[in-house]
Amino acid sequence: MDAVHPRVLGYLGRALSLELSAVQQYMTQASLVELWGDAAAAERFRRETVEEMQHAERLVQRMLQLGVAPAASQLRPVGHAPDLEGLLRLDGVLEQDLIQHYAESVRFCLLIGDGNNESFFRALLQEEQHHGEELGAWLASLGTAQARSLQRATF
């Protein structure tokens, strides 16, 4: 097995932390909006949870293939918002952080000539970009009046 640049391993570990943070956030949001009576949004957040869990699983598999023990260093706390619009705005920030992280990972792998890991990170980057676009479209579909009518107590 070829040696992997330590910084690539760092990118993998940070990505795992971000993906598991997204899992925690979407799972919590699914339960919260269900309490608010919004079953459709709860189901959508549950699908987001599964998608991010699949990303985390791919990262774990990649780390194991490279001979390192997977470890998420730090999970972000779940963000608070009084309504669906606020939750989606928080999600947009997290998704943007994932996109930036994967873009940086791709650039570094290109710089050091690590094509295998560059391809791995690029695939995740493209999926997160698509995910960010979907969240943006969901947010835009809410409209200001509907967003105001969804004011809820939060945790």
C-alpha positions in Angstrom: 0.0 0.0 0.0 1.4 3.4 -1.0 1.9 6.0 1.7 -0.9 8.6 1.9 0.0 12.2 2.5 -0.8 13.0 6.2 -2.8 16.1 5.0 -5.1 13.8 2.9 -5.8 11.8 6.0 -6.6 15.0 7.8 -9.0 16.0 5.0 -10.7 12.6 5.4 -11.0 13.0 9.2 -12.4 16.5 8.9 -14.9 15.4 6.2 -16.1 12.6 8.5 -16.7 15.1 11.3 -18.6 17.4 9.0 -20.7 14.6 7.5 -21.6 13.2 10.9 -22.4 16.7 12.0 -24.8 16.9 9.1 -26.4 13.6 10.0 -26.9 14.8 13.6 -28.4 18.1 12.4 -30.8 16.6 9.8 -31.9 13.8 12.2 -32.7 16.4 14.9 -34.5 18.6 12.4 -36.6 15.7 11.2 -37.8 15.1 14.7 -38.3 18.8 15.4 -40.4 19.6 12.3 -42.4 16.5 13.0 -43.3 17.9 16.4 -44.3 21.1 14.5 -46.7 18.9 12.5 -44.9 19.1 9.2 -44.7 15.5 8.1 -43.5 16.3 4.6 -40.5 18.3 5.9 -39.7 15.6 8.4 -39.6 13.0 5.7 -37.3 15.2 3.6 -34.9 15.8 6.5 -34.9 12.0 7.1 -33.8 11.5 3.4 -31.1 14.1 3.9 -29.9 12.2 7.0 -29.6 9.0 5.0 -27.7 10.7 2.2 -25.2 12.2 4.7 -24.8 8.9 6.5 -24.0 7.3 3.2 -21.2 9.9 2.7 -19.9 9.2 6.2 -19.9 5.5 5.4 -17.9 6.1 2.2 -15.4 8.1 4.2 -15.0 5.3 6.8 -14.5 2.8 4.0 -11.9 5.0 2.4 -10.0 5.4 5.6 -10.1 1.7 6.3 -8.8 1.0 2.7 -5.9 3.4 3.5 -5.1 1.6 6.7 -6.2 4.2 9.2 -8.8 4.1 11.9 -11.7 6.3 11.2 -12.3 9.0 13.9 -14.5 12.0 13.8 -12.6 14.6 15.8 -15.5 17.0 16.7 -19.1 17.2 15.9 -20.8 20.6 15.6 -23.7 21.3 17.8 -27.1 21.3 16.1 -28.2 24.8 15.2 -31.4 26.4 16.5 -34.0 28.2 14.5 -37.6 29.1 15.2 -39.0 28.0 11.8 -38.3 25.8 8.7 -36.7 28.8 6.9 -34.2 29.3 9.7 -33.4 25.5 9.8 -32.7 25.5 6.0 -30.5 28.6 6.3 -28.4 26.8 9.0 -28.3 23.7 6.7 -27.1 25.9 3.9 -24.1 27.1 6.0 -23.2 23.5 6.9 -23.5 22.4 3.2 -21.3 25.3 2.1 -18.7 24.3 4.7 -18.8 20.8 3.2 -18.4 22.1 -0.3 -15.5 24.3 0.6 -13.8 21.4 2.5 -14.2 19.1 -0.5 -13.0 21.7 -3.0 -9.9 22.3 -0.8 -9.3 18.6 -0.6 -9.5 18.2 -4.4 -7.1 21.1 -4.9 -4.6 19.7 -2.5 -4.8 16.2 -4.1 -4.3 17.8 -7.5 -1.3 19.7 -6.2 0.5 16.5 -4.9 -0.6 14.3 -7.8 -2.9 12.0 -5.8 -5.4 11.1 -8.4 -7.2 8.4 -6.5 -8.1 10.6 -3.5 -8.7 13.6 -5.8 -11.4 11.5 -7.6 -12.8 10.4 -4.3 -13.1 13.9 -3.0 -14.4 15.2 -6.3 -17.3 12.8 -6.3 -18.3 13.9 -2.8 -17.8 17.6 -3.8 -20.2 17.2 -6.8 -22.8 15.4 -4.6 -22.6 18.2 -1.9 -22.9 20.9 -4.6 -26.0 19.2 -5.9 -27.3 18.9 -2.3 -26.7 22.6 -1.7 -28.6 23.5 -4.8 -31.6 21.3 -3.7 -31.6 23.0 -0.2 -31.5 26.4 -1.9 -34.4 25.5 -4.1 -36.4 24.2 -1.1 -35.7 27.4 0.8 -36.7 29.5 -2.2 -40.0 27.5 -2.5 -41.1 28.5 1.0 -41.7 32.1 0.2 -41.6 34.8 2.9 -45.3 34.6 3.8 -45.2 30.8 4.4 -42.0 31.1 6.3 -43.5 33.6 8.7 -46.5 31.4 9.2 -44.3 28.5 10.3 -43.0 30.3 13.4 -42.5 27.7 16.1 -40.9 27.3 19.5 -37.5 25.6 19.2 -35.4 23.7 21.7 
